[in-house]
């Protein structure tokens, strides 16, 4: 496989962050190891390499990054935030390692991730697994570019070397959005942190899956342009789930309009402009007409029927906004 240049890798990283709403400083050297970035106005050391096939003696499922850098440069510096990343151009996915577990390996040492984990990340947005290394058990993350903000928020919460195998397994399950596995943690801040991570990752997986099954296009207007959001038909705060049948892919404008009951989906799939609701909100006739322009006659649905929005949830949504 062809490897990307440092400049190409840095462009993918910065674009991914900016698309996710992360602020990135404009001035840095993409060829340096590490790159010195300003991320959300804070200094961060960033190592980024290609993820490439393992050696001839390694498992065919294994991929790795070679930690090439000047011999005098450690991967971990206490008190400095560091991102240790790889990018696989075929999968369009990142790998993330914890620099605390790899403080100063040799300049050609490697960090591993499995193909099956990258595939899981592509399908679900994020995937976490534990891996035995010299300093203990590390949680290795894989994630798609659209999940990079979630990764940044999760990575700072991961436990340090010396944490028990059971607790690290709990964090890995949380980093894949799984529900079980809190038994290794006592009630308190650590358990709450795991729950926060799980919620963030589940939301990421929901968004990634909805975007994938709708082909990255809005169900109401067909717009793509990497702007798609995952709308819950019934909000999680109202008891709604993260099942794909409780989701619809929408562009930002139509997402907001759907959440506020300005747009509804009828029994036959027609997209309904809720004029009664709009009039109640004192919206002008010209604005109502503008909202209706560009809408498809019927809402787009995924190719597989099992992924179609739940008709009962759509009916509840209509009833909530006073449309029979």
GULO-130389 format. One line per 4 residues: their letters; for each residue x, y, z of C-alpha. Coordinates in steps of 0.02 Angstrom, whole numbers, plus 50000, padded with zeros to 5 digits. Layout:
# GULO-130389
a	X Y Z  ...
//
This chain:
# GULO-130389
xxxx	50000 50000 50000  50059 50177 49961  50104 50278 50115  50049 50457 50140
xxxx	50174 50598 50162  50185 50693 50327  50099 50840 50246  49955 50730 50184
xxxx	49937 50650 50355  49933 50819 50443  49803 50885 50320  49690 50736 50357
xxxx	49712 50762 50544  49677 50949 50542  49529 50931 50423  49455 50795 50533
xxxx	49471 50905 50687  49400 51059 50602  49252 50960 50533  49218 50899 50711
xxxx	49220 51076 50780  49394 51064 50858  49498 51223 50847  49673 51193 50777
xxxx	49816 51318 50772  49863 51366 50596  50054 51368 50613  50152 51206 50635
xxxx	50279 51100 50542  50194 50942 50473  50363 50857 50452  50416 50876 50633
xxxx	50403 50733 50758  50310 50783 50861  50205 50918 50781  50171 51058 50905
xxxx	49987 51101 50884  49865 51215 50972  49708 51111 50996  49560 51204 51071
xxxx	49687 51338 51122  49796 51218 51221  49971 51157 51169  49977 50974 51119
xxxx	50120 50866 51056  50058 50760 50911  50145 50609 50835  50061 50544 50677
xxxx	50122 50403 50567  50051 50288 50433  49974 50126 50492  50054 49993 50382
xxxx	50059 49802 50371  50152 49706 50505  50315 49616 50471  50327 49448 50383
xxxx	50331 49356 50550  50177 49445 50618  49993 49396 50613  49908 49441 50447
xxxx	49775 49530 50553  49904 49647 50629  49943 49824 50573  50068 49942 50653
xxxx	50151 50111 50656  50338 50131 50664  50382 50262 50795  50512 50348 50687
xxxx	50574 50512 50760  50738 50590 50819  50825 50477 50946  50823 50614 51077
xxxx	50633 50637 51071  50529 50536 51197  50348 50494 51160  50292 50541 51334
xxxx	50338 50700 51428  50260 50720 51602  50147 50871 51611  50131 50887 51422
xxxx	49979 50821 51331  50031 50705 51190  49931 50618 51054  50005 50458 50985
xxxx	49914 50422 50822  49919 50321 50662  49812 50334 50506  49765 50195 50385
xxxx	49724 50267 50215  49633 50112 50152  49514 50105 50300  49509 50295 50321
xxxx	49528 50267 50508  49645 50320 50648  49728 50218 50783  49766 50296 50952
xxxx	49889 50235 51083  49924 50299 51260  50098 50379 51267  50111 50341 51453
xxxx	50129 50157 51407  50265 50194 51278  50372 50331 51358  50531 50312 51257
xxxx	50539 50160 51142  50673 50140 51011  50659 50253 50858  50598 50106 50751
xxxx	50489 50020 50881  50311 49980 50827  50137 50001 50900  50005 49875 50848
xxxx	49821 49876 50802  49719 49737 50721  49630 49746 50554  49471 49682 50637
xxxx	49475 49829 50758  49495 49953 50615  49349 49869 50526  49243 49883 50682
xxxx	49286 50067 50696  49235 50097 50514  49068 50010 50546  49031 50090 50714
xxxx	49133 50249 50728  49245 50189 50870  49317 50027 50936  49427 49998 51090
xxxx	49527 49845 51141  49655 49803 51274  49831 49754 51231  49971 49687 51341
xxxx	50128 49795 51334  50284 49808 51442  50207 49931 51565  50042 49841 51587
xxxx	49877 49831 51494  49842 49974 51374  49676 50026 51296  49705 50049 51109
xxxx	49574 50152 51016  49525 50150 50833  49408 50282 50764  49347 50364 50605
xxxx	49388 50549 50569  49212 50602 50617  49239 50531 50792  49399 50626 50829
xxxx	49320 50746 50954  49252 50598 51052  49424 50518 51048  49504 50676 51117
xxxx	49379 50678 51260  49397 50492 51297  49587 50483 51286  49615 50602 51432
xxxx	49507 50493 51545  49595 50326 51514  49681 50251 51669  49872 50251 51685
xxxx	49994 50104 51688  49971 49994 51840  49781 49988 51827  49708 49814 51851
xxxx	49665 49703 51703  49481 49699 51754  49468 49889 51760  49557 49911 51593
xxxx	49437 49785 51516  49293 49890 51583  49365 50045 51501  49389 49953 51336
xxxx	49207 49899 51337  49155 50078 51374  49266 50138 51232  49167 50026 51115
xxxx	49000 50087 51182  48955 49925 51270  48835 49928 51418  48907 49796 51535
xxxx	49067 49783 51632  49053 49907 51776  49076 49772 51907  49263 49803 51918
xxxx	49236 49982 51977  49176 50044 52146  49040 50176 52152  49120 50347 52133
xxxx	49212 50457 52008  49290 50315 51909  49124 50230 51878  49046 50397 51829
xxxx	49190 50430 51709  49162 50260 51627  48977 50302 51606  49020 50469 51527
xxxx	49139 50385 51406  49009 50254 51360  48877 50387 51325  48996 50485 51214
xxxx	49050 50329 51119  48872 50265 51099  48823 50433 51026  48970 50423 50906
xxxx	48923 50248 50853  48742 50302 50826  48795 50448 50717  48918 50344 50616
xxxx	48792 50205 50585  48650 50322 50537  48762 50416 50415  48822 50252 50339
xxxx	48652 50172 50311  48581 50331 50235  48730 50347 50118  48785 50509 50201
xxxx	48634 50605 50133  48490 50697 50214  48327 50597 50217  48227 50756 50185
xxxx	48324 50845 50047  48461 50727 49988  48603 50845 50036  48769 50762 50073
xxxx	48924 50873 50079  48985 50792 50242  48854 50891 50339  48744 50747 50394
xxxx	48687 50731 50574  48597 50587 50660  48428 50643 50725  48337 50543 50860
xxxx	48151 50524 50826  48124 50507 51013  48261 50594 51111  48369 50494 51230
xxxx	48313 50610 51370  48133 50560 51333  48171 50374 51343  48225 50350 51162
xxxx	48360 50225 51120  48514 50226 51009  48439 50092 50896  48453 50141 50713
xxxx	48263 50128 50696  48253 50278 50813  48363 50381 50698  48355 50480 50536
xxxx	48499 50558 50440  48466 50744 50419  48561 50900 50369  48580 51030 50510
xxxx	48432 51138 50457  48311 50994 50437  48375 50913 50597  48331 51070 50694
xxxx	48163 51084 50606  48123 50902 50644  48171 50917 50827  48058 51070 50845
xxxx	47910 50988 50759  47917 51101 50606  47941 50950 50492  47857 50781 50516
xxxx	47850 50615 50425  47678 50549 50379  47618 50369 50381  47656 50354 50196
xxxx	47829 50431 50213  47777 50603 50151  47874 50748 50226  47747 50863 50308
xxxx	47774 51048 50339  47685 51075 50505  47597 51237 50462  47494 51237 50622
xxxx	47652 51236 50726  47733 51369 50617  47583 51484 50629  47584 51463 50818
xxxx	47764 51522 50814  47716 51675 50710  47823 51619 50563  47785 51719 50406
xxxx	47709 51641 50250  47867 51675 50152  47973 51584 50282  47851 51438 50283
xxxx	47864 51429 50094  48055 51436 50106  48055 51290 50229  47955 51186 50105
xxxx	48068 51221 49957  48196 51087 49919  48107 50950 50016  48087 50780 49937
xxxx	47910 50714 49911  47948 50568 50027  48083 50541 50156  48230 50436 50099
xxxx	48253 50272 50192  48397 50148 50204  48404 50007 50076  48379 49873 50209
xxxx	48203 49875 50278  48262 49824 50452  48345 49995 50465  48189 50095 50420
xxxx	48126 50219 50550  48004 50142 50674  47827 50189 50616  47764 50196 50796
xxxx	47901 50319 50844  47860 50429 50694  47676 50424 50744  47723 50476 50922
xxxx	47826 50618 50849  47676 50677 50746  47559 50666 50894  47678 50763 51003
xxxx	47670 50908 50883  47479 50899 50868  47468 50818 50697  47355 50666 50686
//
